[in-house]
Amino acid sequence: MVAEQPRIKADLHVHTISSGHGYSTVREICSQASERGLEMIAVADHGPAMPGGPHLYHFTNMVVMPRVLFGVKILRSAECNIIDTEGNLDIPDRALDALDLVQAGIHPRCGYSGDSTLENTRAVLGAIESGKVDILVHPGNPLYPLDYGTVVRSAASNGVLIEINNASLTVVRKGSADNCRAIAREVKAAEARLSVGSDAHDASLVGVFDQALELIDDIGVPDERIVNRDAVSVLQFLHSRGKDIRF
């Protein structure tokens, strides 16, 4: 019997033990991803401003990781912290240049001090418009309200993906659901593009997108807008960002 193919075949938001509060290795993650029919994952550990997070050498040294494990393609990524209202990141350009995929978001206890929708929006726009960030992660976090329409339109104009984060709809960032629905509506209206992320901190959650996909379907965002629907679409997106990744 042929196993049913997953609707989303690339999980671009996965954490390992290097994040300090992740619980699985790259090998464990890829093994689980293979069992679930995924074609690709991105190892996206937190930036160094996160308490317990990896040092900068972790990111520049990702070149030693295999490109494929258990038949699953591996992208070298990071979940950078936006650290100020200008949208600066906690990973310098020289380290970002070593990555295939740069993701960024605002996190507590990582140096960010903005305390209003205006400041948060300014910070996120700064990151989007810097040209350094490929995916804006979990923008529905209620701790950091945003002008969603402005953010989504900027992302669309700058070729940046907006993430709908499955973990935000389950056990973390409580209160995100209504915000994520509002973001999905803006994505639909602006014809922006999405990444659907598991935000897995344990291998058991790799490729788990059920709540995010249910929300996207409710809003009526078509699958063609989901860039990580398969590895080919991800690689085409990265090519559009000036990144040609070889496996």
MOZIUR-V583132 format. One record per run of one state. SS is the DSSP state (A for helix, B for strand, O for the rest). FROM is the first residue (numbers start at 0). LEN is the number of residues. Records with the same first field share a line. If there is no record, write none. Layout:
SS: FROM-LEN  FROM-LEN
//
This chain:
O: 0-9  14-2  19-6  35-4  46-9  64-3  69-2  82-6  89-3  96-4  105-11  129-5  136-5  144-3  158-2  165-1  169-7  190-3  197-2  200-2  205-4  219-3  229-1  240-7
B: 9-5  39-7  67-2  71-11  88-1  100-5  134-2  160-5  193-4  199-1  225-1
A: 16-3  25-10  55-9  92-4  116-13  141-3  147-11  166-3  176-14  202-3  209-10  222-3  226-3  230-10
//
